[in-house]
Amino acid sequence: MTESELIRGLRAGEETAFRYLVNTYQDRVFNTALGIVQNAEDAEDVAQEVFIQVFRSIHSFKAESKLSTWIYRITTTRALDLLRSRKSKKRFGFIQRLLGENNEPVQEIPDFNHPGVQLDRKEKAARLFKMIGKLPENQKIAFTLHKLEDLSYQEVSEVMQTSVAAVESLLHRARQNLRKLLEEQGD
């Protein structure tokens, strides 16, 4: 199904078009949300909200960008809204589960599998996600979209509605901040 056929089908309310949309984008939406909210349950909630919003607002989609760009934009907005509304309680709980009392690493790290992260050990993945969570909002979004979702600088700039130069700057600062945070942790 082409993008224009998918959009037409969604606008007509066709169940097959919606099913195709979910099957095509569910992993990308979930992974992007997970990179931002850092909790699988919350990422699932965000993904559900994203698909409902896409279905309800497909008539307002002007096709000035690709459908995927629009969906990434909705995903990042929804994920950030969730973080703001919960005032990071879930993220703090996630870090607490990783670290346990007195900030000592727990013996068994809970399953933490993110397809976009190519690390051999769960501890390193969990530590990296903890550090990503400390980045400023725009740096976290740019880093998640580029490094974890493998979007190009141009695609990230479209999702974030900013220039490619701004994305390059955000990613540069994100790498610097991550390096500094990791050094502080003794890695």
N, C-alpha and C positions, 0 to 999 in steps of 0.2 A: 504494500500500500504506500503510495507516495504521500508526501507531507500535505499537499493540497487535497488529496482524496481523504486523508485522515481528518483534516480540518472541516471539510464539507460533511463528512460522516458525523463528526462530533456536533456540529451545528444542527444537524438533522436529528440528533438524539439517538443515533444508532448504537445499539449495545455492542455490536461487533467492533465498531470504531473505538468505543471506550475501552473494551477489552484489549484491543491492539495497542492503544495508548499506554495502558498500565503495563502490559507485557514488555513493551519497548523501553519504557522509561523508568520502571520501578526500581531497578538496581541503581541507576544514576541518581535518582531522587533520594533514595534511602542513603546511599553513600555520601552524598553531599550533605544531607541533614546530619548524618552521623559525624561527619568531620566537624560540624559546627556545634551540635548539642552534646556530642560525646557520650551518648547513652542510647542503647539500641531501642528500648521501649519508646523513648521520646522521638527518636528518628522515625520509628514506625508511625507514631501519631502524626508527625509532621508530614510524612509521605501521604497518609490518608487525606489530610487536610489539603495538600497540594492537588491531588487528583480531583477532589470535590471542587476546589476553586477553579481548576482548569475547566472542568465540565460546565460549571455554572457561568464562567466568564468567557467562554470560547467565542461568544458573539462579539465581545469587545476587543478580541485579538485582531490587530490591524495588519499583521504580517509584515511589519516594517523590519522585523528581525526574524531569525529562524524560530520555529516553534520550540526547539530545544533551549534556545537562549531565554525565551519567555518563561519556560518551565523552570530553568535554573534560577531565574530572578525571583519567581514565586517561592521556590524552595528556600533560598537564602533569606528572604523576607520572613517567611513563616518560621524558620528555625530561629532567627534572631528575635522574633516576637515571643516565641516560647521561652527563650532564655531570659528575656526582659521580664515577662510576666511571672515567671517563677523565681526571679531574682537569684538565679544560679543555685537554688537549693538542690536540684537533681545533680548538677555538675559537682557540687561539693560532696554530695552523698557518694557519687562515683569515685571521687578521689579518696574519700574516707574508706571505701571498700578496698581500694588498691593499697592504701597505706596502713590502715588499721589505726589503733590507738598510738599515741605518741609519735606519729608520723614514721613508724617503723614499717618497712615493707612486709606484707603478709606472706605467709609461706606459699599459699596457693593463690595465684592471680586468677580471677575469673576469666572465662573465655572472652577473648577480645580479638575478634577476627574482622578485619576490614579489608576487603579485596584490593583497595587501592594502596595498601601499605605493604611493601615488599621487605619485610623484616623477618628474620628467622625466629626470633624469640619474642614471646608475648610480653615479657617484662620491658623490652626495649620499645615495643609498640605502645604499651600503656604509658611509659615515661614520655615518649614523644607526644602522644595525644594530650598528656597533662601539660606539657610545655606549649603546645599549640593553643590550648585553652587559655593560657596566660597572655596570648598576643592581643593587641588591640583589635577591635571588631573588623575593620577593613582589611587588616593584614591577615587575620584568621580566614576571612572569606576568600581573599585572593590566593592564599597558600593552599587552602582546601581545594578550590576549583582547579588550580594549576597543577599542583603536585599530586593530589590524591585522585582527582577526576581527570587529569591529563588534558585539560583544556588549554588551547593556545592562549598567548597573551591577548590576541585580538578577541577571542571568544570570551575571555574573562572580562575584558574591557566592556564588551557588549552587555554581559550579565550585570556588571556593576555600574553600568552607565557612566563610564569614565574613559579617559584616554589610555592608550597603550603605554605611554610614558608614565602615567600615574600608576598603572599596574606594575610596570617594571620597578618603580620606586617602592611600592608597597611590598613587593616580593623581596627586594633587596633588604629593606628594613626588617621584614619578617625573618629572613635568614640570619641577619645580624642579631636580632633579639633572641632567636632560638639558640644560636651559638653561645650567646652570653648566658642564657638560662641553663643550658646544658653544662657549661663550664662551672657555673655556680653549684650545680648538682654533683660535680666531680666526675663527669663523663669524658 
